[in-house]
Amino acid sequence: MIPLIIAVLLCVVPAGGHKVKAAEEFFAENGRSTAGHTNNWAVLVDTSRFWANYRHAANVLSMYHMVKGLGIPDSNIILMMGDDVSCNIRNPLPATLYNNQNHNKNLFGTNIEVDYRGYDVTVESFLRLLTGRHHPDTPHNKKLLSDENSNVLIFLTGHGGDKFLKFQDAAEVSSQDIEDSLWQMWLSKRYRSTLLIVETCQAGTLIESLTAPSVVAIGSSLGGENSYSHHNDREIGLHVVDRFTYYTLEKLTERNSSSQLSLHSFFNHFDPALLHSHPFWVSTHVESLKRLRVMDFFASRTTLEILNQDDDNNIPEPDVMDKKQQRNAVRKPHQQPTRFTVDSIRKSLPPAIVTTLVLFVVFVISIKS
């Protein structure tokens, strides 16, 4: 295994500040095809807590409603967030959460399912979720049940720094932690392709050294740069969404699951002048970003089995006689008349009883005669 990993690392070639991995041989050696996936999963994580981080909760719920609206069901979405903003005593609009000052949509409606909330959102729970190393009593809704045919979207938002992302001001997940987890996922066949999006300060440092196969990672800022919020809501008294999420929504909101928008076009949509930072991407995927669709990760994949015309001849016609035989087979006893014969009685009784009856009949006949 060590020589295999070394070979993979040697295949990473820098190109224009990005890393693109030529992975055809690696896929072939591991028996993994790069053909289309069959199912989608989304792991959406807000690593912050407290009222001041309102915008991070809005970021993650914006992504939640987007992927759910594009067909990924709640059963395939793992949502992790502090969940202490909407009902905070300082919220002037209780039980609500908005990502726009116009208050067009309450993100914290009745139709959301939070899988990890409050103090359950930890570095340990996040890494266990990715690698599948759960405690035995962990319920299914808290597990990432992906497989080798899954495309996985991972979205992280919160406060970060040089090669780390803070979890609720109590712990940090490092770039090496994420790298190791992605490698474990790949070796355990827990994904076909993964899109990792990180919206945090110095996000690029969290993903710049990724080598796990078949991963595309996008960060909202380079090392030494901050990620900024977009606009302030005067009624709420806080900034309600970050710039990267805002312009992601701007690009994808009006698109449906059949959109052919490539990851290359999606990334080039972000204007550093509007973000106030420079977005960054890295790819170890065998396909180029021009060939990978955004909806390969944001939308649900429906698989249909198409039968060839020749296969129609192999479909059996309904057999009326078989149905009659089935009805007769389950007919109640009183519907089927029972006929008794000497032969049927003899076969249904033990030999000893039959012999006794025969002797008894012979005895009765001899007396009468």
C-alpha positions as CSV (number, residue, x, y, z in Angstrom):
1,M,0.0,0.0,0.0
2,I,2.9,2.4,0.8
3,P,4.4,2.1,-2.7
4,L,0.9,2.7,-4.2
5,I,0.5,5.9,-2.2
6,I,4.0,7.1,-3.2
7,A,3.1,6.5,-6.8
8,V,-0.1,8.6,-6.4
9,L,1.8,11.5,-4.8
10,L,4.3,11.5,-7.7
11,C,1.5,11.9,-10.2
12,V,0.5,15.3,-8.8
13,V,1.7,17.9,-11.3
14,P,1.4,21.7,-10.5
15,A,-0.2,23.7,-13.3
16,G,-0.8,27.5,-13.0
17,G,-0.9,27.5,-9.2
18,H,-3.3,24.5,-9.2
19,K,-2.6,20.8,-8.8
20,V,-4.1,18.4,-11.4
21,K,-3.5,14.7,-10.9
22,A,-3.2,12.3,-13.8
23,A,-5.0,9.3,-12.1
24,E,-6.0,7.0,-14.9
25,E,-3.5,4.3,-13.8
26,F,-4.5,4.6,-10.2
27,F,-8.2,4.1,-11.1
28,A,-7.3,1.1,-13.2
29,E,-5.2,-0.5,-10.5
30,N,-8.0,-0.1,-8.0
31,G,-10.7,-1.4,-10.3
32,R,-12.6,1.9,-10.0
33,S,-14.4,3.2,-13.1
34,T,-14.7,6.9,-13.8
35,A,-18.1,6.4,-15.4
36,G,-21.3,8.1,-14.1
37,H,-22.4,7.9,-10.5
38,T,-25.7,6.4,-9.3
39,N,-26.5,8.4,-6.2
40,N,-25.7,11.6,-4.4
41,W,-24.9,12.6,-0.8
42,A,-24.4,16.0,0.8
43,V,-22.5,16.8,4.0
44,L,-23.3,20.4,5.1
45,V,-21.5,21.7,8.1
46,D,-21.7,25.0,10.0
47,T,-18.8,24.8,12.5
48,S,-19.9,28.0,14.4
49,R,-22.2,28.8,17.3
50,F,-23.6,31.9,18.9
51,W,-25.7,34.8,17.7
52,A,-22.8,36.8,16.2
53,N,-22.3,34.0,13.6
54,Y,-25.8,34.3,12.2
55,R,-24.4,34.4,8.6
56,H,-22.7,31.0,8.9
57,A,-26.0,29.4,9.8
58,A,-27.6,31.1,6.8
59,N,-24.7,29.8,4.6
60,V,-25.3,26.2,5.5
61,L,-29.1,26.4,5.4
62,S,-28.9,28.1,2.0
63,M,-26.9,25.1,0.7
64,Y,-29.3,22.7,2.3
65,H,-32.3,24.2,0.6
66,M,-30.5,24.3,-2.7
67,V,-29.5,20.7,-2.9
68,K,-32.8,19.6,-1.5
69,G,-34.6,21.6,-4.1
70,L,-32.5,19.9,-6.8
71,G,-33.7,16.5,-5.7
72,I,-31.3,15.2,-3.0
73,P,-33.6,13.8,-0.3
74,D,-33.1,14.4,3.4
75,S,-32.1,10.8,3.8
76,N,-29.0,11.6,1.7
77,I,-28.2,15.0,3.4
78,I,-26.3,15.2,6.6
79,L,-26.8,18.6,8.2
80,M,-24.5,19.7,11.1
81,M,-25.1,23.1,12.7
82,G,-25.2,24.8,16.1
83,D,-28.9,25.5,15.6
84,D,-28.9,28.3,18.3
85,V,-29.6,31.3,16.1
86,S,-33.2,31.2,15.0
87,C,-34.6,31.0,18.5
88,N,-32.0,33.1,20.1
89,I,-33.4,35.7,22.6
90,R,-31.7,38.5,20.6
91,N,-33.5,37.5,17.3
92,P,-36.1,40.2,16.6
93,L,-37.8,37.7,14.3
94,P,-38.2,34.6,16.4
95,A,-38.0,31.1,14.8
96,T,-36.7,32.6,11.5
97,L,-33.4,32.7,9.7
98,Y,-32.8,34.7,6.5
99,N,-30.0,35.0,4.0
100,N,-31.3,38.3,2.5
101,Q,-32.4,41.6,3.9
102,N,-35.6,41.3,1.9
103,H,-36.7,38.3,4.0
104,N,-37.9,36.5,1.0
105,K,-37.6,33.0,2.5
106,N,-37.4,31.8,6.0
107,L,-34.6,29.2,5.9
108,F,-35.5,27.9,9.3
109,G,-39.0,26.6,8.3
110,T,-40.7,23.4,9.3
111,N,-39.2,21.4,6.4
112,I,-35.6,21.0,7.6
113,E,-33.9,18.0,9.3
114,V,-30.9,18.8,11.4
115,D,-28.9,15.6,12.0
116,Y,-26.2,17.0,14.3
117,R,-26.9,20.0,16.4
118,G,-25.4,22.0,19.3
119,Y,-22.6,20.3,21.1
120,D,-22.9,17.2,18.8
121,V,-21.1,19.3,16.1
122,T,-17.5,18.4,16.9
123,V,-14.3,17.5,15.1
124,E,-14.7,13.9,16.2
125,S,-18.3,13.6,15.0
126,F,-17.3,15.2,11.7
127,L,-14.4,12.9,11.1
128,R,-16.3,9.8,12.2
129,L,-19.1,10.8,9.8
130,L,-16.7,11.0,6.8
131,T,-14.8,7.7,7.6
132,G,-17.9,5.7,8.8
133,R,-16.2,4.9,12.1
134,H,-19.3,5.3,14.3
135,H,-20.2,4.2,17.7
136,P,-22.4,1.1,17.6
137,D,-25.5,2.9,18.8
138,T,-25.3,5.7,16.2
139,P,-28.7,6.0,14.3
140,H,-28.8,5.8,10.5
141,N,-29.7,9.5,10.0
142,K,-26.3,10.4,11.5
143,K,-24.4,8.1,9.0
144,L,-23.0,8.8,5.6
145,L,-24.1,5.6,3.9
146,S,-22.4,6.4,0.6
147,D,-20.7,3.8,-1.6
148,E,-18.2,3.5,-4.5
149,N,-20.9,4.8,-6.9
150,S,-21.7,8.0,-4.8
151,N,-20.9,11.6,-5.6
152,V,-20.4,13.4,-2.3
153,L,-20.7,17.2,-1.8
154,I,-19.0,18.5,1.4
155,F,-19.7,22.1,2.3
156,L,-17.9,23.7,5.3
157,T,-18.5,27.2,6.7
158,G,-17.2,28.9,9.8
159,H,-14.0,30.6,11.1
160,G,-10.6,29.3,9.9
161,G,-7.0,30.2,9.7
162,D,-3.8,28.8,8.3
163,K,-4.5,25.1,7.6
164,F,-7.3,24.8,10.2
165,L,-11.0,25.3,10.7
166,K,-12.4,26.0,14.1
167,F,-15.3,24.0,15.5
168,Q,-17.4,26.2,17.9
169,D,-14.3,27.9,19.4
170,A,-13.5,24.6,21.2
171,A,-11.4,22.6,18.8
172,E,-9.9,22.7,15.3
173,V,-9.9,20.3,12.3
174,S,-6.6,20.5,10.4
175,S,-5.9,20.2,6.7
176,Q,-4.2,16.9,7.5
177,D,-7.3,15.6,9.2
178,I,-9.4,16.3,6.2
179,E,-6.8,14.8,3.9
180,D,-6.5,11.6,5.9
181,S,-10.3,11.3,6.1
182,L,-10.7,11.6,2.3
183,W,-8.0,9.0,1.8
184,Q,-9.9,6.6,4.2
185,M,-13.1,7.3,2.4
186,W,-11.5,6.5,-1.0
187,L,-9.8,3.3,0.2
188,S,-13.1,2.2,1.9
189,K,-15.0,2.9,-1.4
190,R,-17.2,5.5,0.2
191,Y,-17.3,7.8,-2.9
192,R,-16.8,7.9,-6.6
193,S,-16.2,11.7,-6.8
194,T,-16.2,14.4,-4.1
195,L,-16.6,18.1,-4.3
196,L,-15.3,19.9,-1.2
197,I,-16.3,23.6,-0.8
198,V,-14.8,25.5,2.1
199,E,-16.0,29.1,2.9
200,T,-13.7,30.4,5.6
201,C,-10.8,32.7,6.0
202,Q,-7.6,31.3,4.4
203,A,-9.7,28.5,3.0
204,G,-7.1,27.7,0.4
205,T,-4.6,26.5,3.0
206,L,-7.1,23.9,4.1
207,I,-7.2,22.2,0.7
208,E,-4.0,23.1,-1.2
209,S,-2.2,19.9,-0.2
210,L,-5.0,17.4,-1.0
211,T,-3.9,14.2,-2.7
212,A,-6.9,11.9,-2.2
213,P,-8.1,10.6,-5.6
214,S,-11.1,11.9,-7.4
215,V,-11.6,15.1,-5.4
216,V,-12.3,18.6,-6.5
217,A,-11.9,21.3,-3.8
218,I,-12.8,24.9,-3.9
219,G,-11.9,27.5,-1.3
220,S,-13.3,31.0,-0.9
221,S,-9.9,32.7,-0.2
222,L,-6.2,32.2,-0.4
223,G,-3.8,31.9,2.4
224,G,-3.5,35.2,4.3
225,E,-6.9,36.4,3.0
226,N,-10.2,36.8,4.8
227,S,-13.6,35.7,3.6
228,Y,-16.1,38.5,3.9
229,S,-19.8,38.8,4.6
230,H,-22.0,40.3,1.9
231,H,-24.5,42.7,3.4
232,N,-26.1,43.8,6.7
233,D,-29.7,43.4,7.7
234,R,-30.6,46.4,9.8
235,E,-33.7,44.9,11.4
236,I,-31.7,41.8,12.6
237,G,-28.6,43.9,13.3
238,L,-26.1,41.5,11.7
239,H,-24.6,40.4,8.4
240,V,-26.9,37.6,7.1
241,V,-24.8,35.8,4.5
242,D,-21.2,35.5,3.3
243,R,-20.1,36.6,-0.1
244,F,-19.1,33.2,-1.5
245,T,-22.5,31.7,-0.6
246,Y,-24.3,34.8,-1.9
247,Y,-22.7,34.5,-5.4
248,T,-23.1,30.8,-5.4
249,L,-26.8,31.2,-4.9
250,E,-26.8,33.9,-7.6
251,K,-25.3,31.5,-10.1
252,L,-27.2,28.3,-9.3
253,T,-30.7,29.4,-8.0
254,E,-32.4,29.6,-11.4
255,R,-30.8,26.3,-12.7
256,N,-32.4,22.8,-12.6
257,S,-30.8,19.4,-12.3
258,S,-30.4,19.1,-16.0
259,S,-28.1,22.1,-16.2
260,Q,-24.8,21.5,-18.1
261,L,-22.9,24.2,-16.1
262,S,-19.4,22.9,-15.7
263,L,-17.3,23.3,-12.5
264,H,-14.9,25.4,-14.6
265,S,-17.5,27.9,-15.5
266,F,-18.9,27.9,-12.0
267,F,-15.5,28.7,-10.5
268,N,-14.8,31.4,-13.1
269,H,-18.1,33.0,-12.1
270,F,-16.5,34.3,-8.8
271,D,-15.1,37.8,-9.2
272,P,-12.3,38.6,-6.7
273,A,-13.4,42.2,-6.8
274,L,-16.8,41.2,-5.5
275,L,-15.6,38.5,-3.1
276,H,-12.8,40.8,-1.7
277,S,-10.7,37.6,-1.8
278,H,-9.3,35.2,-4.4
279,P,-11.0,31.9,-4.7
280,F,-8.8,28.8,-5.1
281,W,-9.3,25.3,-6.5
282,V,-7.4,22.1,-6.5
283,S,-8.3,18.9,-8.3
284,T,-7.1,15.3,-8.2
285,H,-9.9,14.2,-10.4
286,V,-9.2,12.3,-13.7
287,E,-11.7,14.5,-15.5
288,S,-11.1,18.2,-16.1
289,L,-13.3,20.8,-14.5
290,K,-14.6,21.6,-18.0
291,R,-16.1,18.1,-18.2
292,L,-17.5,17.8,-14.7
293,R,-20.9,19.3,-14.2
294,V,-21.9,21.2,-11.1
295,M,-25.1,19.2,-11.0
296,D,-23.1,16.0,-10.7
297,F,-22.8,17.1,-7.1
298,F,-25.6,19.4,-6.3
299,A,-28.5,17.5,-7.8
300,S,-29.9,14.0,-7.3
301,R,-29.0,11.3,-9.8
302,T,-31.8,9.1,-11.0
303,T,-30.8,5.9,-12.7
304,L,-33.1,4.2,-15.3
305,E,-32.6,0.8,-16.8
306,I,-33.4,0.9,-20.5
307,L,-34.4,-2.4,-22.1
308,N,-33.3,-3.1,-25.7
309,Q,-36.1,-3.8,-28.2
310,D,-34.8,-7.4,-28.5
311,D,-35.3,-7.8,-24.8
312,D,-39.1,-7.4,-25.3
313,N,-39.2,-11.0,-26.7
314,N,-37.8,-12.3,-23.4
315,I,-40.7,-10.8,-21.4
316,P,-43.2,-13.7,-20.7
317,E,-46.8,-13.2,-21.6
318,P,-49.4,-13.7,-18.8
319,D,-50.4,-17.3,-18.5
320,V,-54.1,-17.7,-17.9
321,M,-53.8,-21.4,-17.1
322,D,-51.1,-20.7,-14.5
323,K,-53.4,-18.3,-12.8
324,K,-56.3,-20.8,-12.7
325,Q,-53.9,-23.4,-11.2
326,Q,-52.9,-20.9,-8.6
327,R,-56.5,-20.2,-7.7
328,N,-57.2,-23.9,-7.5
329,A,-54.2,-24.4,-5.3
330,V,-55.5,-22.0,-2.7
331,R,-59.1,-23.0,-2.9
332,K,-60.7,-23.7,0.5
333,P,-61.3,-27.3,1.5
334,H,-65.1,-27.1,1.4
335,Q,-64.9,-26.0,-2.2
336,Q,-63.2,-29.2,-3.3
337,P,-65.4,-32.3,-2.7
338,T,-63.8,-35.1,-0.8
339,R,-64.2,-38.7,-2.2
340,F,-63.6,-41.7,0.0
341,T,-62.6,-45.0,-1.6
342,V,-61.3,-48.3,-0.1
343,D,-57.9,-47.6,-1.7
344,S,-57.8,-44.0,-0.4
345,I,-58.6,-45.2,3.2
346,R,-56.0,-47.9,3.0
347,K,-53.3,-45.4,1.9
348,S,-54.2,-42.9,4.6
349,L,-54.1,-45.4,7.6
350,P,-51.2,-47.1,9.2
351,P,-50.7,-50.8,8.1
352,A,-51.4,-52.1,11.6
353,I,-54.8,-50.5,11.7
354,V,-55.7,-51.7,8.2
355,T,-54.8,-55.3,9.2
356,T,-56.9,-55.0,12.3
357,L,-59.9,-53.8,10.4
358,V,-59.6,-56.5,7.8
359,L,-59.5,-59.2,10.5
360,F,-62.5,-57.6,12.2
361,V,-64.5,-57.7,9.0
362,V,-63.5,-61.4,8.4
363,F,-64.5,-62.2,12.0
364,V,-68.0,-60.5,11.6
365,I,-68.6,-62.3,8.3
366,S,-67.7,-65.7,9.8
367,I,-70.1,-65.2,12.7
368,K,-73.0,-64.3,10.5
369,S,-72.4,-67.3,8.2
